[in-house]
Amino acid sequence: MSKTSRHGERRRFSPNMLRRGMNLYPPFLGMGLRVKEFSDDWTVCRVELKLTRFNRNQQGTAYGGSIGAMSDAFHALLLMHQLGTDYYVWDKAAEIEYVSPGVGTVYGRFEVSAEMAEAIRAEAASGQKVLPWFETELTLRDGTVVARVRRQLYVRKKRATREVTPDRPRSRDLRSGLRSGADGSSAG
């Protein structure tokens, strides 16, 4: 497998290395969360939350907080690896609708298609923020929906890599708040 993404930037981690590292992350270990797969093209991530004595509530079902936390950051991770290092990608908001009790292992499949990533890349090219929503159903093995999760991401191209246009020059003198002119002189 190549050490670069399809966009030419050097990857920090291979999908398998990131999966292994996340499975050793203490909060995930304590919560019973396991990352099962990151696809080689960074479009899909599969996770599972095993019901244990540490994440079981008084009714013997998975805590709602554990169910919500199992969806945290996976869409952002998929998108940031597809977009590369020229973009900021953060979780911005989440909505969770609990549908039925988590009476066993809860499974999640998170997806950011290559087409969606390219559309976000195109929209963010000028430096404008993009706020896409992603939806996932968290289920039991038999397909019973435990929760529906919506996650909003914040995506913006980093300032140094934005397209330069006449109304959006690249450089800015931060000390005085003056923009540099095309000839290097300060406009004032």
C-alpha positions, 0 to 999 in steps of 0.5 A: 500500500502506498504511503501517500493518499490519492491526492499526493499528501503524505499520510500520517497513518495507514488505515490499519495503523490508525485502527490499532492505535484507536483500539488502544486509546484508554477512553475507547478501551474503558467504554468497550468501543472497538474500531473494526475497520477503516477502508483503504480509501478512507470512505468507510469506518466500522465500529462496535460497542460491546455491552460490558459491566462498565458501560451498562446502566441500571436497566442492563442496557448500554448507556446513552452517552456511550452510544453517542460517543461511539459516533464521535469523530469518525466522519471527521477522520474519514473526511480529513484523510480524504481531503489531506493536510490542507483542510481543517476538519472538526466536529461541530454538532451532533443530534442523537435520536435514541430508538430502542435499548442497546441490549447487546453489542451496538454496531456503527458504519460511518461513510464519507463517499469520495464524491461527497469529499470532492464536493466538499473540497470544491466548495471549500476551495475559496476558503469559505467554511463548509458545514456538511451533515452526515447520518448514521444508524447504530444497530444491533446484530439483527438490524434493530436500530438503537439510535440515529445519529446526525453529525455536522462537520466544520470544514475550511481550507487552511489560509496558506493554501487558499486560492488567491483572488483580487478580493481575497489576497493571501498575505495579511500584515497581522501586526497592523491589520494592513494587507500587502499590495501586489508589489509587496508594499503596504496599503494603508 
